[in-house]
Amino acid sequence: MNKLSLILFLLLSLNSTLLLAGDVNVIDPYVRAVPPGQTVSAAFLQLENTSDKSRYVVNASSPVAKVVELHSHVHDNGMMKMRRIEMIEIPAHSKTILQPGGLHIMLIGLHKPLKLEQKVSITLEFDNGNKQTLEAPVRKIMMKGMMMKGKMN
């Protein structure tokens, strides 16, 4: 293989890798604001797969936390419990929603308190080895169905 052919091959390989990285779009990412002293938060977002194959988030990381895990809620003996999962599927030509009470990304062991509207960097790693870094603002959110105790009399 001559030098020109090698360069052309490498450029085409690089280009196809970049296209694969663009198969999943991140929509409306945000991180839950937590009270002072709380060292655990969660990130939520939508993942849109524009490819013909299912994609999987297999890992996540963030400089704001010691540990970052993929999680889901499961119904276990009449109670909803969070469970660590190995991956999050984004089916072909579909969206997967990470939201309170469902799939989410746990940020465990926060290095310092998160401030409202602060941007949190999160890197997602996909099953094909591609990585995508996003910036998610910190927002104050309430879980569905939560009420303030003592306020409804």
C-alpha positions in Angstrom: 0.0 0.0 0.0 1.5 3.4 -1.0 1.4 6.4 1.2 -1.4 8.1 -0.6 -3.6 5.0 -0.3 -2.7 4.7 3.4 -3.6 8.3 4.1 -6.9 7.9 2.2 -7.7 4.8 4.2 -7.0 6.5 7.5 -9.1 9.5 6.6 -12.1 7.3 5.5 -11.7 5.3 8.8 -11.6 8.5 10.8 -14.6 9.8 9.0 -16.7 6.7 9.6 -15.8 6.8 13.3 -17.0 10.4 13.5 -20.3 9.5 11.8 -20.8 6.7 14.3 -20.3 9.2 17.1 -23.1 11.3 15.6 -25.7 8.5 15.7 -26.9 9.5 19.2 -28.1 13.0 19.9 -28.4 14.2 23.5 -31.5 16.3 24.2 -32.2 18.5 27.3 -29.6 17.2 29.7 -29.9 18.4 33.3 -28.7 17.5 36.8 -30.8 17.5 40.0 -30.0 20.2 42.5 -29.6 18.7 46.0 -29.6 20.3 49.5 -26.3 21.4 51.0 -24.4 18.4 52.5 -26.0 15.9 50.1 -23.3 14.0 48.2 -25.5 12.2 45.7 -27.4 13.6 42.7 -28.7 12.3 39.4 -28.6 13.4 35.7 -31.5 13.1 33.3 -31.7 13.5 29.5 -33.1 12.1 26.3 -31.0 10.0 23.9 -32.1 9.9 20.2 -30.6 7.2 18.0 -30.7 8.1 14.4 -29.0 4.9 13.2 -30.3 1.6 11.9 -28.8 -0.3 14.9 -29.5 -0.2 18.6 -26.8 1.7 20.6 -26.0 1.3 24.2 -24.6 3.6 26.9 -22.2 1.3 28.7 -20.5 3.8 31.0 -20.6 7.4 32.2 -18.1 9.7 34.0 -18.0 13.2 35.4 -15.4 15.3 37.2 -17.9 16.4 39.8 -18.3 12.9 41.4 -16.2 10.1 42.7 -18.4 7.5 41.1 -20.9 7.7 38.2 -23.4 4.8 37.6 -26.2 4.0 35.2 -29.4 3.3 37.2 -33.0 2.2 36.8 -36.0 2.0 39.2 -37.5 -1.4 39.7 -40.6 -2.5 41.5 -39.5 -5.0 44.3 -41.9 -6.3 46.9 -44.2 -3.4 46.6 -41.5 -0.8 46.7 -39.7 1.2 44.1 -35.9 0.7 44.4 -32.9 2.1 42.4 -30.7 -0.5 40.8 -27.4 -0.2 39.0 -27.6 -1.5 35.5 -24.9 -2.4 33.0 -26.2 -0.5 30.0 -29.0 1.7 28.7 -30.4 0.8 25.3 -31.3 3.3 22.7 -33.2 1.3 20.0 -32.6 2.1 16.3 -34.5 5.2 15.1 -35.9 5.8 18.6 -35.5 7.8 21.8 -34.7 6.7 25.3 -35.7 9.0 28.1 -33.7 9.2 31.3 -36.0 10.9 33.9 -36.9 10.9 37.6 -38.5 7.6 38.6 -36.9 5.8 35.6 -33.6 5.4 33.9 -31.0 7.9 35.1 -27.3 8.5 35.7 -26.2 8.6 39.4 -23.5 11.1 40.5 -22.2 9.6 43.8 -19.7 11.2 46.1 -20.0 14.8 44.8 -16.7 16.6 45.3 -18.5 19.9 46.2 -22.0 21.2 46.3 -23.7 21.8 43.0 -25.1 25.3 42.3 -28.2 26.1 40.4 -27.5 26.6 36.7 -23.9 25.4 37.1 -22.9 23.3 34.1 -21.9 19.7 34.9 -19.7 17.9 32.4 -20.7 14.3 31.8 -19.1 11.9 29.4 -21.1 9.0 28.0 -19.4 5.9 26.6 -21.2 3.8 24.0 -20.9 0.1 23.2 -19.0 0.9 20.0 -16.3 2.7 22.0 -17.4 6.2 21.0 -17.6 8.8 23.7 -19.7 12.0 23.9 -19.3 14.8 26.4 -22.2 17.0 27.3 -22.8 20.0 29.6 -25.8 19.7 31.8 -27.2 22.6 33.9 -28.1 22.0 37.5 -31.9 22.4 38.0 -34.3 22.3 41.0 -36.8 19.5 40.3 -39.5 17.7 42.3 -40.5 14.0 41.8 -44.0 13.4 40.5 -46.5 13.0 43.3 -44.3 14.6 46.1 -46.1 17.0 48.4 -44.9 19.2 51.2 -45.9 17.6 54.5 -48.1 19.8 56.8 -49.1 22.2 54.0 -52.4 20.5 53.0 -54.8 21.1 55.9 
